[in-house]
Amino acid sequence: PGSPAPDEATDGEWFSERPESTEMAGSVWPHVEEAIVDRILERRSTIVFANSRRLAERLTGRLNEIYAERVGIDVPEPTVPAAMMAQAGSSAGVSAILAKAHHGSVSKEQRAQVEDELKSGALRCVVATSSLELGIDMGAVDLVIQVEAPPSAASGLQRVGRAGHQVGEVSRAALFPKHRSDVLHTAVVTERMLAGKIEAIAVPQNPLDILAQQTVAAAALGSIDVEEWFDTVKRSAPFRSLPRSAYEANPHLTPARSPS
């Protein structure tokens, strides 16, 4: 079973500018948002994973709004559409008092600050995309919450492994399906995670679109020698069998063939 595209209108099934209108429509998601806040407050530090930047931003804003209401901070009416928000925690003008977002559109400096705040305990929650999935030691994270089914069993295990990332600790996570059809997808992925059935990795062979992209990126840093670049490319596993003819067909290698 597949999950919907990240920015499809299905976000509206459980996100609203005000929970009252959603509750009137019979949606369960205001209660889920409250449950996520409950779990965050029960722990020292929590990472909430979302599968898109837009979802991460909107969820961050809602978590801060709910917490603000609980502690008696006035929540102003929203003045900017959530889709236009550049940073976290301000979907209704509420500061990031409980959670901040972490994804590729957040500056490197701000991502580092968010990570430091979570590690030190100054920040209770980070809502992240795959930006926190690999390669970052987040220290004493108590709980991982996954909103929507993980993209894969391997990705789900990596995300859950951010919690209890210390010797002898147990990784704990809670998964919240995003909509009705996502329940089945979440159940299947969770079952595969528990059974250790990780998806096989297939290395693409000679992906010419990637070759063109990397050639442009290398050329942007300075001039490159065609022969030396071919040797460099061939050292990469996907391009070990790259034919010379396919390499020379790359329009970015010869100025006369470069698109205008």
C-alpha distance (Angstrom), angle and dihedral (degrees) to the residues before:
residue distance angle dihedral
P1 . . .
G2 3.77 . .
S3 3.76 132.0 .
P4 3.81 124.0 -131.8
A5 3.77 122.6 -96.7
P6 3.82 112.6 -81.5
D7 3.78 96.8 -112.1
E8 3.79 99.5 38.5
A9 3.78 119.3 125.6
T10 3.81 90.1 -99.3
D11 3.82 86.8 93.5
G12 3.77 85.6 75.9
E13 3.78 92.0 62.5
W14 3.77 90.8 79.4
F15 3.80 108.2 9.4
S16 3.76 121.3 79.7
E17 3.75 136.1 159.6
R18 3.78 89.5 -116.6
P19 3.81 126.3 22.3
E20 3.81 93.1 -140.6
S21 3.79 94.1 69.6
T22 3.80 91.2 46.7
E23 3.78 92.4 50.5
M24 3.79 90.0 52.0
A25 3.79 88.2 54.7
G26 3.82 88.9 54.6
S27 3.82 97.9 -111.9
V28 3.79 117.9 155.5
W29 3.80 93.4 -153.0
P30 3.82 99.0 91.8
H31 3.80 85.6 61.2
V32 3.80 91.0 47.8
E33 3.80 90.9 51.5
E34 3.80 88.8 51.3
A35 3.81 90.1 48.2
I36 3.80 90.9 53.0
V37 3.80 90.4 52.5
D38 3.82 89.5 48.7
R39 3.78 91.0 54.5
I40 3.80 92.5 47.1
L41 3.80 91.7 52.7
E42 3.81 91.3 49.2
R43 3.81 90.5 59.4
R44 3.77 137.6 56.4
S45 3.79 95.1 -129.0
T46 3.79 133.4 3.5
I47 3.79 136.3 -176.1
V48 3.80 116.2 -151.9
F49 3.81 112.7 -161.8
A50 3.79 122.4 -152.2
N51 3.79 127.0 -179.2
S52 3.81 97.5 -131.2
R53 3.78 137.9 36.0
R54 3.78 92.1 -124.0
L55 3.79 91.5 54.0
A56 3.81 91.2 46.8
E57 3.81 91.8 53.3
R58 3.79 95.3 46.4
L59 3.79 93.6 45.7
T60 3.81 91.4 48.3
G61 3.78 89.8 53.9
R62 3.80 93.2 48.9
L63 3.81 93.4 48.9
N64 3.80 90.6 52.3
E65 3.81 91.5 46.7
I66 3.82 92.7 51.2
Y67 3.78 92.6 47.5
A68 3.80 91.5 47.2
E69 3.79 90.4 53.4
R70 3.80 91.0 49.7
V71 3.80 94.2 52.9
G72 3.79 93.4 43.2
I73 3.81 101.0 -103.9
D74 3.80 114.0 146.8
V75 3.80 113.2 -112.4
P76 3.81 110.2 -148.0
E77 3.76 123.5 -145.6
P78 3.84 113.1 -87.8
T79 3.80 113.4 -98.7
V80 3.82 101.1 177.1
P81 3.83 125.5 50.3
A82 3.80 112.4 -107.1
A83 3.79 91.3 -124.3
M84 3.82 89.2 63.2
M85 3.78 95.6 51.8
A86 3.80 111.1 118.4
Q87 3.79 97.4 -170.0
A88 3.77 138.4 28.2
G89 3.74 134.4 -86.0
S90 3.78 101.4 26.3
S91 3.80 107.7 92.1
A92 3.80 88.4 122.6
G93 3.78 98.9 18.6
V94 3.82 94.8 -86.8
S95 3.79 116.6 142.5
A96 3.81 120.0 -123.4
I97 3.80 96.0 -89.9
L98 3.80 96.5 147.0
A99 3.81 110.4 12.1
K100 3.79 141.6 21.2
A101 3.80 130.9 -166.3
H102 3.80 125.5 -115.3
H103 3.82 119.7 -168.3
G104 3.77 142.6 118.5
S105 3.80 95.3 -77.5
V106 3.79 91.9 58.4
S107 3.81 112.2 89.1
K108 3.79 118.7 -100.8
E109 3.80 90.5 -117.0
Q110 3.79 93.3 52.0
R111 3.81 92.4 45.9
A112 3.81 89.1 54.0
Q113 3.80 89.9 49.5
V114 3.80 91.9 50.4
E115 3.80 90.7 49.9
D116 3.81 91.4 50.0
E117 3.80 92.0 48.7
L118 3.80 91.7 51.3
K119 3.81 92.6 47.5
S120 3.80 92.7 48.9
G121 3.80 94.0 47.4
A122 3.81 93.8 -116.0
L123 3.81 89.0 116.6
R124 3.80 121.9 48.1
C125 3.79 99.2 -162.4
V126 3.79 143.1 20.7
V127 3.80 121.2 -164.7
A128 3.79 106.5 -152.4
T129 3.76 144.2 171.1
S130 3.80 121.4 -148.3
S131 3.83 87.1 -54.4
L132 3.82 88.9 94.1
E133 3.78 96.1 36.3
L134 3.81 99.1 91.0
G135 3.77 142.3 26.3
I136 3.80 100.4 8.4
D137 3.80 123.2 107.4
M138 3.79 103.6 -145.1
G139 3.80 94.7 179.8
A140 3.79 119.1 -148.7
V141 3.81 102.4 14.5
D142 3.80 107.4 161.3
L143 3.79 101.8 -168.1
V144 3.78 141.9 15.8
I145 3.79 120.3 -152.9
Q146 3.80 118.7 -164.6
V147 3.80 116.5 -160.2
E148 3.81 109.8 -158.8
A149 3.80 122.5 4.1
P150 3.82 114.5 -53.5
P151 3.81 112.8 -103.9
S152 3.82 89.3 -113.7
A153 3.80 141.9 -12.2
A154 3.81 90.0 -100.7
S155 3.80 91.6 51.4
G156 3.80 91.2 46.1
L157 3.80 92.0 52.8
Q158 3.80 91.3 48.5
R159 3.80 90.9 51.3
V160 3.80 95.6 45.4
G161 3.80 88.1 47.7
R162 3.81 90.0 65.3
A163 3.82 86.7 76.8
G164 3.79 119.4 75.0
H165 3.80 89.5 8.6
Q166 3.80 93.4 170.5
V167 3.79 136.6 92.5
G168 3.79 111.0 -75.7
E169 3.80 94.9 6.1
V170 3.81 124.8 125.0
S171 3.80 120.1 -129.9
R172 3.80 111.8 -128.3
A173 3.78 127.4 -167.1
A174 3.79 143.1 167.4
L175 3.80 122.5 -151.3
F176 3.80 123.4 -154.3
P177 3.83 117.0 -167.7
K178 3.77 111.7 -138.3
H179 3.80 100.0 -141.5
R180 3.79 140.8 -8.4
S181 3.81 99.5 -76.8
D182 3.80 89.9 44.2
V183 3.81 89.8 64.5
L184 3.81 90.8 72.2
H185 3.80 92.5 44.4
T186 3.81 91.1 49.9
A187 3.81 91.5 48.7
V188 3.81 92.8 50.5
V189 3.81 94.3 47.2
T190 3.81 91.6 45.9
E191 3.80 91.2 51.0
R192 3.80 90.4 51.1
M193 3.80 90.9 48.0
L194 3.81 92.0 52.7
A195 3.81 90.8 47.8
G196 3.80 92.7 47.1
K197 3.80 91.7 -121.8
I198 3.79 98.6 155.1
E199 3.78 118.4 -177.3
A200 3.79 116.9 -102.6
I201 3.79 115.6 -105.6
A202 3.78 115.9 -125.2
V203 3.81 116.3 -165.1
P204 3.83 109.4 -146.2
Q205 3.76 114.7 -125.2
N206 3.81 118.8 -130.2
P207 3.83 98.8 -22.4
L208 3.79 98.7 -167.3
D209 3.80 94.1 -168.1
I210 3.80 89.1 60.3
L211 3.80 90.3 46.4
A212 3.80 90.3 54.3
Q213 3.80 91.7 47.0
Q214 3.80 93.9 50.0
T215 3.80 91.9 44.7
V216 3.79 91.1 55.2
A217 3.81 90.7 46.7
A218 3.81 92.2 50.7
A219 3.80 92.4 46.2
A220 3.79 90.2 51.1
L221 3.82 88.3 65.0
G222 3.79 93.5 51.9
S223 3.78 143.4 -59.0
I224 3.80 116.9 -40.8
D225 3.78 130.5 -156.4
V226 3.82 112.4 -121.8
E227 3.81 94.4 -139.1
E228 3.79 95.4 44.9
W229 3.80 91.1 47.0
F230 3.81 90.7 51.5
D231 3.83 89.9 53.4
T232 3.80 90.3 48.2
V233 3.80 93.0 49.2
K234 3.82 92.2 48.6
R235 3.81 90.6 57.4
S236 3.80 89.3 67.0
A237 3.82 114.7 89.9
P238 3.83 96.6 -127.3
F239 3.82 90.6 53.9
R240 3.80 102.2 41.2
S241 3.81 90.8 108.7
L242 3.81 95.9 38.9
P243 3.82 109.3 143.6
R244 3.76 116.3 -130.7
S245 3.80 89.4 -126.5
A246 3.82 91.7 58.1
Y247 3.79 90.5 47.0
E248 3.80 92.7 51.5
A249 3.80 90.9 47.2
N250 3.80 88.5 67.3
P251 3.84 102.0 112.5
H252 3.81 92.2 -148.5
L253 3.82 93.6 65.3
T254 3.81 98.2 65.4
P255 3.81 119.7 46.7
A256 3.80 91.0 -148.7
R257 3.80 90.0 60.5
S258 3.80 97.1 40.0
P259 3.82 114.8 117.3
S260 3.78 114.3 -108.3
